[in-house]
């Protein structure tokens, strides 16, 4: 009876839900508490369930479940809540994935760090690209494999038991005491992981972190299909979900990426920017193990870059004995080229393998290095301590802020240095309509790109059918959208400089813009006051929030407290230290305002509200 009541309620929610639940990729930070991710949303949903209230007006007011939709969203949370209710377990114990491989890797990762044995029991076949040898060799995860007819055939095991099964229904599992984790594979929808028993609940935060960094949650559209199956207690209906135009869309997307980037070898498209970065990192490690046996691998990463990049690099290093992360200071008083030269010289002396991850322009300071000097530093022949020629670096370029700039094509600045460029697809490529990320390589990287593709497939992190469809529609207009958004941003930056000259604005010069560096994001270091450094910092941090709150209150239809960029309309505001730099070391965080503008917004209204903010600020500074 309770199960029917719950299913009927979910049915009503699906009929009445806000359209945002299917279409947004980033949600509002002003109604989001990261410490209560998922739980706050579900607690309030449960109250509505108890009141049998599924009205659109109340659903709209539910707090943000996760700040980025790749981490989870209303529909994935409801799916997990529904399954958990069915089994009378906590909703935290159910975690949905777009990938069918990564949930297995998540458990293996925790056990590798615990030095705990793992048994993977499965019916039928393992996930399509599950390469046991590669997982043991490259990821350094150990496990036993055991094929069984059903879960009941699994005997006690001195360690962790994972049971993998292919299911055509959602919520079709009989929990057994000899299984610690159930992973139900649901064809192209993804998978659902069930944590079985209180003794295994300590794994939940680690599994969630893997979903946060190395893959994505089951997508909104796939969660929607799964929920329809769940409420009807019937087999999943793939009609309308399987895109018969996939091959055509994929071909169009790959062609567009080659044209946009000026490259010729096959681009790769992942479920998110971080999914792409993970494949890049693991592919490069695989190549190093094959071609430079026994040598240490160094990932060189700016300490204040996007928190996901920073965190993921360190997470990979934690699992691989011969991988280390080396800091690369790039912003403010630090020159990226000088830092690269210094670090590469040191790594060459150690006869190690250098992989550099860097953003151009940098985030959030929006700085571009001297590109000729960068090329020279990357191309320079260096020697090991023994006088031998050192291994040349691979430059991994995060080009999210300016995906239109040609770095890699024939005759371009980085065409003669082993370089791979990648970007988050939730930004300009899709205009904020999906999370898919991509990477391209220059002609010197074909073997590396083959390795990256292998690990993208192994992790089952390729873009979904709908993501390809969205990119196919959005990519043709991308470069024009970049131009239009830059025009608004330049005009707004000039305006702010005129009305508040004491603020420090980080944005590209007009000279750089003439060379196609036309980002539509800038950062703002507001003036402050106080008797000491602590008071000045506290005042500025409060001022940051005051500005953002004024913008989103006065222009609610356009201004949003959000971390995204490259959106189709409106203006997004954030504080990098509390959003994109979430896992960055405290001393490297930037407590400044970052704004990203689109080509479709009421710029005059934004100027008007900013002028009002400046009036209040001047009064306060004088007072």
BAGUDO-741102 format. One line per field, with one value per residue (C-alpha): residue in three letters; x, y, z. Coordinates in steps of 0.001 Angstrom, whole numbers, plus 500000, padded with zeros to 6 digits. Layout:
! BAGUDO-741102
aa (ALA | ...)
x (X | ...)
y (Y | ...)
z (Z | ...)
***
This chain:
! BAGUDO-741102
aa (UNK | UNK | UNK | UNK | UNK | UNK | UNK | UNK | UNK | UNK | UNK | UNK | UNK | UNK | UNK | UNK | UNK | UNK | UNK | UNK | UNK | UNK | UNK | UNK | UNK | UNK | UNK | UNK | UNK | UNK | UNK | UNK | UNK | UNK | UNK | UNK | UNK | UNK | UNK | UNK | UNK | UNK | UNK | UNK | UNK | UNK | UNK | UNK | UNK | UNK | UNK | UNK | UNK | UNK | UNK | UNK | UNK | UNK | UNK | UNK | UNK | UNK | UNK | UNK | UNK | UNK | UNK | UNK | UNK | UNK | UNK | UNK | UNK | UNK | UNK | UNK | UNK | UNK | UNK | UNK | UNK | UNK | UNK | UNK | UNK | UNK | UNK | UNK | UNK | UNK | UNK | UNK | UNK | UNK | UNK | UNK | UNK | UNK | UNK | UNK | UNK | UNK | UNK | UNK | UNK | UNK | UNK | UNK | UNK | UNK | UNK | UNK | UNK | UNK | UNK | UNK | UNK | UNK | UNK | UNK | UNK | UNK | UNK | UNK | UNK | UNK | UNK | UNK | UNK | UNK | UNK | UNK | UNK | UNK | UNK | UNK | UNK | UNK | UNK | UNK | UNK | UNK | UNK | UNK | UNK | UNK | UNK | UNK | UNK | UNK | UNK | UNK | UNK | UNK | UNK | UNK | UNK | UNK | UNK | UNK | UNK | UNK | UNK | UNK | UNK | UNK | UNK | UNK | UNK | UNK | UNK | UNK | UNK | UNK | UNK | UNK | UNK | UNK | UNK | UNK | UNK | UNK | UNK | UNK | UNK | UNK | UNK | UNK | UNK | UNK | UNK | UNK | UNK | UNK | UNK | UNK | UNK | UNK | UNK | UNK | UNK | UNK | UNK | UNK | UNK | UNK | UNK | UNK | UNK | UNK | UNK | UNK | UNK | UNK | UNK | UNK | UNK | UNK | UNK | UNK | UNK | UNK | UNK | UNK | UNK | UNK | UNK | UNK | UNK | UNK | UNK | UNK | UNK | UNK | UNK | UNK | UNK | UNK | UNK | UNK | UNK | UNK | UNK | UNK | UNK | UNK | UNK | UNK | UNK | UNK | UNK | UNK | UNK | UNK | UNK | UNK | UNK | UNK | UNK | UNK | UNK | UNK | UNK | UNK | UNK | UNK | UNK | UNK | UNK | UNK | UNK | UNK | UNK | UNK | UNK | UNK | UNK | UNK | UNK | UNK | UNK | UNK | UNK | UNK | UNK | UNK | UNK | UNK | UNK | UNK | UNK | UNK | UNK | UNK | UNK | UNK | UNK | UNK | UNK | UNK | UNK | UNK | UNK | UNK | UNK | UNK | UNK | UNK | UNK | UNK | UNK | UNK | UNK | UNK | UNK | UNK | UNK | UNK | UNK | UNK | UNK | UNK | UNK | UNK | UNK | UNK | UNK | UNK | UNK | UNK | UNK | UNK | UNK | UNK | UNK | UNK | UNK | UNK | UNK | UNK | UNK | UNK | UNK | UNK | UNK | UNK | UNK | UNK | UNK | UNK | UNK | UNK | UNK | UNK | UNK | UNK | UNK | UNK | UNK | UNK | UNK | UNK | UNK | UNK | UNK | UNK | UNK | UNK | UNK | UNK | UNK | UNK | UNK | UNK | UNK | UNK | UNK | UNK | UNK | UNK | UNK | UNK | UNK | UNK | UNK | UNK | UNK | UNK | UNK | UNK | UNK | UNK | UNK | UNK | UNK | UNK | UNK | UNK | UNK | UNK | UNK | UNK | UNK | UNK | UNK | UNK | UNK | UNK | UNK | UNK | UNK | UNK | UNK | UNK | UNK | UNK | UNK | UNK | UNK | UNK | UNK | UNK | UNK | UNK | UNK | UNK | UNK | UNK | UNK | UNK | UNK | UNK | UNK | UNK | UNK | UNK | UNK | UNK | UNK | UNK | UNK | UNK | UNK | UNK | UNK | UNK | UNK | UNK | UNK | UNK | UNK | UNK | UNK | UNK | UNK | UNK | UNK | UNK | UNK | UNK | UNK | UNK | UNK | UNK | UNK | UNK | UNK | UNK | UNK | UNK | UNK | UNK | UNK | UNK | UNK | UNK | UNK | UNK | UNK | UNK | UNK | UNK | UNK | UNK | UNK | UNK | UNK | UNK | UNK | UNK | UNK | UNK | UNK | UNK | UNK | UNK | UNK | UNK | UNK | UNK | UNK | UNK | UNK | UNK | UNK | UNK | UNK | UNK | UNK | UNK | UNK | UNK | UNK | UNK | UNK | UNK | UNK | UNK | UNK | UNK | UNK | UNK | UNK | UNK | UNK | UNK | UNK | UNK | UNK | UNK | UNK | UNK | UNK | UNK | UNK | UNK | UNK | UNK | UNK | UNK | UNK | UNK | UNK | UNK | UNK | UNK | UNK | UNK | UNK | UNK | UNK | UNK | UNK | UNK | UNK | UNK | UNK | UNK | UNK | UNK | UNK | UNK | UNK | UNK | UNK | UNK | UNK | UNK | UNK | UNK | UNK | UNK | UNK | UNK | UNK | UNK | UNK | UNK | UNK | UNK | UNK | UNK | UNK | UNK | UNK | UNK | UNK | UNK | UNK | UNK | UNK | UNK | UNK | UNK | UNK | UNK | UNK | UNK | UNK | UNK | UNK | UNK | UNK | UNK | UNK | UNK | UNK | UNK | UNK | UNK | UNK | UNK | UNK | UNK | UNK | UNK | UNK | UNK | UNK | UNK | UNK | UNK | UNK)
x (500000 | 502766 | 504670 | 501581 | 501074 | 504683 | 504534 | 501303 | 502842 | 505897 | 503548 | 501812 | 505184 | 506289 | 503081 | 503407 | 507184 | 508896 | 510315 | 513701 | 514066 | 514603 | 516511 | 518792 | 522467 | 523264 | 520999 | 520766 | 523407 | 521266 | 518930 | 521659 | 523454 | 526336 | 526509 | 522904 | 523217 | 520366 | 519086 | 517569 | 515738 | 514465 | 513462 | 511216 | 509944 | 509042 | 507030 | 505129 | 504626 | 503171 | 500789 | 500105 | 501025 | 502539 | 501480 | 503831 | 504027 | 505488 | 507764 | 509278 | 510206 | 512177 | 515839 | 518590 | 519588 | 523098 | 524793 | 525794 | 523376 | 526205 | 526383 | 522677 | 519402 | 515731 | 514853 | 517888 | 517179 | 513522 | 514528 | 516927 | 514321 | 511681 | 513957 | 515104 | 511492 | 510751 | 513513 | 512953 | 516515 | 517969 | 517865 | 521626 | 522132 | 520896 | 523129 | 522385 | 525049 | 525074 | 528025 | 527751 | 531445 | 532289 | 530116 | 532272 | 535438 | 534167 | 534002 | 537296 | 538941 | 537863 | 538989 | 542341 | 542993 | 541814 | 543842 | 540628 | 539742 | 536897 | 534851 | 532821 | 530019 | 527918 | 525198 | 525260 | 528054 | 530133 | 529638 | 530640 | 534002 | 534964 | 538645 | 539800 | 543473 | 543522 | 541709 | 544283 | 547285 | 546443 | 543992 | 545817 | 542564 | 542602 | 539567 | 538302 | 535704 | 532967 | 530140 | 526906 | 523350 | 521734 | 522587 | 521498 | 524397 | 526940 | 528573 | 530291 | 533486 | 536317 | 536056 | 533588 | 531141 | 529728 | 526886 | 526313 | 523180 | 521416 | 517842 | 515005 | 512966 | 513787 | 513672 | 513817 | 516354 | 516115 | 518677 | 520877 | 523105 | 526077 | 526097 | 527502 | 526758 | 524219 | 524848 | 521867 | 522694 | 519876 | 520914 | 521573 | 520082 | 523086 | 523116 | 521808 | 524040 | 522466 | 524551 | 523344 | 523609 | 524693 | 528213 | 528740 | 527319 | 530801 | 531413 | 528623 | 530538 | 533457 | 531113 | 529362 | 532744 | 533636 | 530325 | 531146 | 534621 | 535001 | 531581 | 528007 | 524689 | 522062 | 520995 | 517636 | 516102 | 517281 | 516135 | 512758 | 512545 | 513629 | 511004 | 508247 | 509282 | 509421 | 505952 | 504398 | 506429 | 507100 | 510031 | 511875 | 510366 | 513179 | 510855 | 511539 | 514659 | 516897 | 517890 | 517833 | 519769 | 522707 | 525191 | 524223 | 524388 | 527715 | 529202 | 527963 | 529403 | 532837 | 532979 | 532032 | 534721 | 537357 | 536229 | 535986 | 539417 | 541203 | 542232 | 542112 | 542263 | 539085 | 537701 | 536350 | 533098 | 532409 | 529440 | 531054 | 534239 | 535538 | 534629 | 536776 | 539622 | 539560 | 539894 | 542779 | 544602 | 544111 | 544951 | 548226 | 549094 | 548413 | 550703 | 553436 | 553247 | 553577 | 556337 | 558273 | 558154 | 559211 | 559407 | 557542 | 554577 | 554126 | 550823 | 551616 | 548507 | 547827 | 546898 | 544088 | 542516 | 538986 | 538454 | 537325 | 540567 | 542677 | 540798 | 540641 | 544391 | 545129 | 542604 | 544291 | 547700 | 546399 | 545596 | 548741 | 552098 | 554161 | 551915 | 552482 | 550862 | 553211 | 551963 | 552167 | 551674 | 550090 | 548063 | 548667 | 552368 | 553245 | 554063 | 552773 | 555657 | 558348 | 556638 | 556431 | 560095 | 561184 | 559013 | 559924 | 563635 | 563293 | 561208 | 563651 | 566488 | 564516 | 563923 | 560172 | 557215 | 555660 | 551955 | 550815 | 547155 | 546489 | 543632 | 543998 | 542654 | 543170 | 540246 | 539241 | 541926 | 541316 | 545003 | 546676 | 550416 | 552838 | 552076 | 555382 | 557233 | 554900 | 555676 | 559403 | 559227 | 557286 | 559534 | 562852 | 565070 | 566043 | 568491 | 568221 | 570737 | 572594 | 572837 | 570240 | 567445 | 564444 | 560912 | 559068 | 555918 | 552302 | 550377 | 546749 | 544937 | 541602 | 540113 | 536644 | 536741 | 537810 | 536963 | 537019 | 540777 | 542912 | 545886 | 546422 | 545827 | 548592 | 550762 | 549092 | 551070 | 550932 | 550896 | 554488 | 554160 | 552289 | 549051 | 545541 | 542798 | 539539 | 536509 | 533334 | 530383 | 527931 | 529482 | 529585 | 529375 | 525854 | 524889 | 524156 | 521799 | 523890 | 527056 | 528973 | 532700 | 535139 | 538825 | 540884 | 544565 | 547103 | 548719 | 551456 | 548981 | 547274 | 548602 | 547727 | 544203 | 543785 | 544641 | 542282 | 539460 | 540127 | 539695 | 536693 | 535044 | 536311 | 534650 | 531496 | 531716 | 530997 | 528350 | 524766 | 522505 | 520638 | 523897 | 525072 | 521728 | 521964 | 525560 | 524651 | 522049 | 524123 | 527651 | 526969 | 526057 | 528789 | 531338 | 528714 | 527417 | 530974 | 531282 | 527923 | 528614 | 532063 | 530567 | 528240 | 531043 | 533451 | 530766 | 529902 | 533571 | 534161 | 531100 | 532236 | 535699 | 534099 | 531695 | 533949 | 537590 | 538870 | 537768 | 540293 | 538844 | 540411 | 539608 | 541456 | 543011 | 541576 | 544845 | 544257 | 540659 | 541931 | 543655 | 540291 | 540638 | 537092 | 535843 | 532567 | 533650 | 535470 | 536335 | 535930 | 538020 | 535879 | 537289 | 537246 | 537855 | 539007 | 541687 | 543608 | 543836 | 541210 | 538646 | 539288 | 538864 | 535651 | 534191 | 535021 | 533496 | 530259 | 530325 | 530670 | 527446 | 525696 | 526433 | 525301 | 522132 | 521254 | 521668 | 519615 | 516924 | 516543 | 516875 | 515504 | 514657 | 518219 | 520725 | 521398 | 523708 | 525265 | 528647 | 528148 | 529380 | 528493 | 524761 | 522282 | 520770 | 521132 | 524056 | 525558 | 527373 | 529529 | 532399 | 535044 | 536301 | 532888 | 531902 | 534325 | 537289 | 535375 | 538096 | 541063 | 543408 | 542147 | 545238 | 544838 | 541158 | 539876 | 537247 | 536288 | 533188 | 533094 | 530449 | 529653 | 527471 | 525571 | 524777 | 521092 | 520469 | 519246 | 522647 | 521223 | 519275 | 522443 | 524265 | 521421 | 521502 | 525300 | 525143 | 522744 | 525168 | 528016 | 525936 | 525391 | 529055 | 530351 | 528108 | 529337 | 533013 | 532716 | 530812)
y (500000 | 502431 | 501598 | 502397 | 505677 | 506654 | 505705 | 507650 | 510699 | 510540 | 510217 | 513454 | 515173 | 514209 | 515596 | 518915 | 519416 | 522664 | 522441 | 523463 | 520003 | 518581 | 521448 | 523264 | 522312 | 524644 | 525676 | 528615 | 528953 | 531333 | 528446 | 525826 | 524552 | 522312 | 520571 | 519469 | 518503 | 516167 | 515772 | 519258 | 518814 | 515362 | 516375 | 519088 | 516772 | 514212 | 516865 | 517523 | 513781 | 513492 | 516337 | 514798 | 518148 | 518069 | 521511 | 523243 | 526283 | 524268 | 522150 | 525371 | 526464 | 523338 | 524120 | 523305 | 519639 | 520050 | 523145 | 521344 | 518985 | 516524 | 515856 | 515185 | 517028 | 516868 | 513879 | 511766 | 512526 | 511524 | 508314 | 507455 | 508395 | 506212 | 503154 | 503661 | 503832 | 500592 | 498819 | 500777 | 502112 | 505629 | 507600 | 508249 | 504494 | 504748 | 506507 | 506728 | 507044 | 507795 | 505381 | 501630 | 501200 | 504062 | 502842 | 499698 | 501812 | 503971 | 500995 | 499600 | 502980 | 503061 | 499466 | 500122 | 502933 | 500674 | 497721 | 495667 | 492721 | 492986 | 490324 | 491299 | 488805 | 489234 | 487660 | 487618 | 489891 | 492566 | 496173 | 496373 | 498135 | 496698 | 495847 | 493970 | 493997 | 497757 | 498469 | 496444 | 497802 | 501504 | 502294 | 499966 | 498392 | 494703 | 492377 | 488855 | 488129 | 485532 | 484756 | 483544 | 482742 | 484882 | 486849 | 483969 | 481885 | 484218 | 482791 | 484668 | 486459 | 487878 | 491390 | 493414 | 491798 | 493751 | 492200 | 493449 | 492573 | 493795 | 494860 | 495916 | 497239 | 499893 | 498662 | 494966 | 493745 | 491300 | 492410 | 489597 | 489711 | 488342 | 491306 | 494665 | 496660 | 496062 | 497696 | 497437 | 498184 | 499769 | 499672 | 503188 | 504927 | 504159 | 502343 | 502437 | 501528 | 500319 | 500340 | 497313 | 497367 | 499873 | 498408 | 499766 | 503259 | 504655 | 504217 | 506604 | 509891 | 508367 | 507032 | 510396 | 512082 | 509796 | 510698 | 514368 | 514236 | 511385 | 511001 | 512325 | 511332 | 509691 | 512574 | 514345 | 512887 | 509342 | 509715 | 510767 | 507580 | 505517 | 507146 | 506366 | 502710 | 502872 | 504361 | 501849 | 498947 | 497879 | 497285 | 500409 | 501892 | 503064 | 504232 | 507901 | 507741 | 505907 | 508498 | 506979 | 510013 | 509357 | 508543 | 511671 | 513895 | 512424 | 512961 | 516556 | 517247 | 515789 | 517750 | 520962 | 520468 | 519932 | 523090 | 525189 | 524128 | 523836 | 520232 | 517115 | 514040 | 512606 | 514657 | 512871 | 513823 | 512956 | 513234 | 516286 | 518338 | 516427 | 513076 | 514215 | 515319 | 511973 | 510083 | 512369 | 511748 | 507972 | 507733 | 509588 | 507404 | 504325 | 505686 | 506440 | 502934 | 501459 | 503681 | 504884 | 501974 | 502759 | 506522 | 508901 | 510784 | 514444 | 516262 | 519969 | 521897 | 525528 | 525446 | 528003 | 526595 | 525226 | 523085 | 520051 | 519980 | 520439 | 517867 | 515258 | 515468 | 514871 | 512046 | 510276 | 510744 | 509286 | 505994 | 505649 | 505093 | 506705 | 509760 | 513093 | 516528 | 519507 | 523077 | 525562 | 529209 | 531079 | 534073 | 537572 | 538100 | 534659 | 534308 | 531058 | 530752 | 531320 | 528827 | 526213 | 526676 | 526303 | 523247 | 521477 | 521983 | 520391 | 517465 | 516903 | 516684 | 513953 | 512102 | 512121 | 512460 | 515967 | 516500 | 520119 | 521077 | 524812 | 527138 | 529858 | 532365 | 531590 | 531377 | 533622 | 536231 | 535939 | 536171 | 535019 | 534261 | 535352 | 532571 | 532715 | 532442 | 529596 | 527717 | 528240 | 526983 | 523880 | 523185 | 523648 | 520566 | 519738 | 517237 | 514731 | 514617 | 511979 | 514280 | 512401 | 514181 | 514490 | 513402 | 516271 | 517546 | 517098 | 520375 | 519783 | 523027 | 523838 | 526136 | 526521 | 530327 | 530740 | 527584 | 529593 | 530319 | 528192 | 526736 | 523329 | 523404 | 523413 | 526508 | 527546 | 528439 | 525005 | 522818 | 521670 | 520867 | 517760 | 519485 | 518314 | 520910 | 520287 | 522254 | 521955 | 521501 | 523011 | 526386 | 527809 | 524542 | 523788 | 527236 | 525690 | 523036 | 519946 | 519028 | 517190 | 518015 | 517382 | 517226 | 517598 | 516995 | 518292 | 515998 | 515000 | 513378 | 510607 | 507758 | 509699 | 510371 | 506645 | 505947 | 508670 | 507208 | 503774 | 505121 | 507255 | 504031 | 501977 | 504445 | 504490 | 508283 | 509109 | 511772 | 510514 | 510433 | 513579 | 515387 | 514720 | 515956 | 519196 | 519831 | 519202 | 521988 | 524444 | 524215 | 525962 | 529183 | 528991 | 531391 | 534067 | 533684 | 534157 | 537405 | 538736 | 537868 | 539473 | 542753 | 542937 | 542026 | 544620 | 547318 | 546335 | 546197 | 549662 | 550975 | 549538 | 551037 | 554460 | 554421 | 552542 | 553176 | 552017 | 548435 | 546074 | 544383 | 541230 | 541001 | 540579 | 543624 | 544944 | 543877 | 540253 | 540488 | 541357 | 537936 | 536170 | 536021 | 537203 | 535651 | 536845 | 536461 | 538931 | 539130 | 542113 | 542956 | 545518 | 548419 | 547871 | 549519 | 548532 | 549028 | 545862 | 543117 | 540937 | 543758 | 544702 | 541125 | 540648 | 543896 | 542917 | 539456 | 540952 | 543474 | 540689 | 539106 | 542471 | 543124 | 539672 | 539828 | 543242 | 541898 | 538744 | 540588 | 543526 | 541495 | 538065 | 537008 | 537498 | 537693 | 534474 | 533398 | 530581 | 529160 | 528599 | 530436 | 530605 | 530574 | 531568 | 534446 | 536500 | 537120 | 534735 | 535769 | 533790 | 533967 | 531470 | 530729 | 529383 | 527706 | 526769 | 526661 | 524678 | 522072 | 524375 | 525017 | 527989 | 530125 | 529776 | 530751 | 533964 | 535819 | 538108 | 538426 | 536632 | 537536 | 535863 | 537583 | 536348 | 538016 | 538110 | 540298 | 543728 | 545354 | 548797 | 547387 | 545753 | 549078 | 550787 | 548342 | 548466 | 552284 | 552000 | 549607 | 552101 | 554925 | 552819 | 551820 | 555391 | 556433 | 553519 | 554080 | 557772 | 556891)
z (500000 | 500983 | 497796 | 495703 | 497565 | 496945 | 493258 | 492789 | 494409 | 492141 | 489168 | 490213 | 490697 | 487184 | 485741 | 487608 | 487854 | 486768 | 483240 | 484729 | 486223 | 482739 | 481143 | 483596 | 483966 | 486879 | 489718 | 492089 | 494787 | 496849 | 497796 | 498099 | 501197 | 500098 | 503494 | 502946 | 499272 | 498274 | 501867 | 502176 | 498875 | 499854 | 503389 | 502013 | 499269 | 501941 | 503784 | 500557 | 500104 | 503617 | 502754 | 499327 | 497790 | 494304 | 493095 | 490693 | 492990 | 495900 | 493711 | 492348 | 495874 | 496768 | 497562 | 495090 | 495374 | 493918 | 492478 | 489266 | 487559 | 486771 | 490544 | 490873 | 490387 | 491394 | 489178 | 490132 | 493803 | 493464 | 491673 | 494509 | 497130 | 495473 | 495264 | 498862 | 500057 | 498255 | 500225 | 503444 | 503457 | 503623 | 500362 | 500780 | 500216 | 496612 | 494064 | 490341 | 487651 | 483950 | 483754 | 484204 | 485086 | 487451 | 490381 | 490417 | 490252 | 493123 | 495503 | 494233 | 494883 | 498525 | 499068 | 497370 | 499855 | 502718 | 501412 | 501543 | 499289 | 496758 | 494972 | 491898 | 491278 | 488179 | 486072 | 482284 | 481109 | 482774 | 481573 | 477900 | 478312 | 481716 | 481108 | 484199 | 483197 | 482571 | 485825 | 487763 | 485877 | 485346 | 488161 | 490591 | 491832 | 492802 | 492797 | 492164 | 489466 | 489903 | 487485 | 489158 | 488154 | 490869 | 494013 | 496254 | 494871 | 496456 | 499573 | 502387 | 501413 | 503493 | 502096 | 500026 | 497609 | 494661 | 492690 | 489135 | 487174 | 484036 | 484885 | 482593 | 485544 | 488147 | 491740 | 490928 | 493502 | 496408 | 498989 | 500336 | 503427 | 501483 | 499072 | 500170 | 497034 | 494268 | 490905 | 488575 | 484947 | 482962 | 479281 | 477976 | 481040 | 483241 | 486567 | 490123 | 493052 | 496312 | 499487 | 501480 | 505270 | 507917 | 507924 | 504392 | 504861 | 505508 | 501756 | 500742 | 500899 | 498966 | 496267 | 496030 | 495628 | 492717 | 491085 | 491702 | 490194 | 487726 | 486131 | 486341 | 487877 | 485693 | 483446 | 483913 | 480763 | 481609 | 485219 | 483830 | 481741 | 484771 | 486987 | 484486 | 484593 | 488386 | 488926 | 486526 | 487966 | 484393 | 482047 | 480909 | 477760 | 475499 | 472753 | 472147 | 474325 | 471891 | 469324 | 465850 | 464633 | 466978 | 464214 | 462281 | 465390 | 466440 | 462995 | 462989 | 466460 | 465673 | 462413 | 464258 | 466882 | 464200 | 462389 | 465554 | 466841 | 463494 | 464227 | 462049 | 464302 | 465855 | 468793 | 471879 | 473616 | 477259 | 479618 | 481300 | 481380 | 484411 | 482810 | 479889 | 482131 | 483979 | 480686 | 479714 | 482994 | 482982 | 479280 | 479835 | 482819 | 480667 | 477941 | 480493 | 481979 | 478506 | 477117 | 480174 | 482602 | 486161 | 485712 | 487977 | 486526 | 487470 | 486906 | 487071 | 488164 | 489215 | 492928 | 492495 | 489316 | 489144 | 492245 | 490257 | 488269 | 491377 | 493418 | 490670 | 490006 | 493675 | 493862 | 490948 | 492564 | 495841 | 494068 | 491948 | 493613 | 490865 | 490270 | 492024 | 491726 | 491406 | 491973 | 489096 | 490219 | 487271 | 488483 | 489787 | 490539 | 489148 | 485456 | 483915 | 481449 | 484080 | 486404 | 483629 | 482734 | 486358 | 487031 | 483763 | 484411 | 487861 | 486554 | 483673 | 486183 | 487982 | 484675 | 485338 | 482942 | 482863 | 482190 | 482561 | 483138 | 482737 | 481843 | 479199 | 480047 | 483738 | 486151 | 487835 | 486999 | 483222 | 482318 | 479084 | 479059 | 476363 | 473892 | 472001 | 475302 | 476355 | 473146 | 473698 | 477296 | 476266 | 473253 | 475057 | 475095 | 478679 | 480145 | 482969 | 485812 | 483748 | 480728 | 478668 | 476765 | 479106 | 478209 | 476523 | 478261 | 477274 | 477636 | 478658 | 477919 | 479554 | 476932 | 478474 | 478623 | 474979 | 472998 | 469746 | 469845 | 467512 | 469406 | 467796 | 464034 | 461431 | 461826 | 465115 | 468238 | 469916 | 466799 | 467356 | 471076 | 472251 | 473276 | 474112 | 474508 | 476348 | 477471 | 479484 | 477163 | 479657 | 478829 | 475286 | 473287 | 474530 | 475815 | 479216 | 477844 | 478672 | 480561 | 477816 | 477557 | 474726 | 473875 | 470722 | 470059 | 467584 | 465035 | 467497 | 469914 | 467922 | 470097 | 473249 | 471978 | 471299 | 474947 | 476152 | 474058 | 475550 | 479089 | 478166 | 476989 | 479944 | 482322 | 480162 | 480204 | 476562 | 475942 | 475955 | 472892 | 473959 | 474730 | 471174 | 469861 | 471872 | 470805 | 467158 | 467425 | 469461 | 468043 | 464692 | 466534 | 469183 | 467719 | 467073 | 470638 | 471909 | 469912 | 471137 | 474775 | 474631 | 473338 | 476346 | 478726 | 477332 | 477571 | 481157 | 482217 | 480715 | 482539 | 485897 | 485381 | 484834 | 487791 | 490235 | 489229 | 492635 | 491902 | 490348 | 487268 | 485839 | 482140 | 478846 | 477190 | 473943 | 472288 | 473363 | 472177 | 468701 | 468759 | 469415 | 473212 | 473788 | 477037 | 478518 | 482113 | 484348 | 488032 | 490288 | 493352 | 495170 | 497258 | 500988 | 504368 | 507831 | 510455 | 509607 | 506987 | 508714 | 508871 | 505244 | 504087 | 506097 | 504716 | 501140 | 501499 | 502823 | 499974 | 497401 | 498624 | 498816 | 495133 | 494033 | 496133 | 494654 | 491135 | 491587 | 493583 | 491207 | 487986 | 488961 | 485408 | 484182 | 487029 | 488882 | 491713 | 489740 | 488735 | 485007 | 481912 | 478230 | 478898 | 476178 | 478143 | 481312 | 483652 | 486230 | 489409 | 491802 | 494297 | 493097 | 496625 | 497641 | 494367 | 491586 | 493980 | 496589 | 497216 | 496597 | 499553 | 501592 | 500996 | 497213 | 497057 | 495465 | 497499 | 494637 | 492473 | 489121 | 486556 | 483250 | 480675 | 477650 | 474368 | 475300 | 478360 | 479438 | 479820 | 480591 | 483546 | 484887 | 484604 | 486441 | 489369 | 489552 | 489701 | 492634 | 494349 | 493841 | 495427 | 498560 | 498570 | 498382 | 501265 | 503344 | 502551 | 503506 | 506663)
***
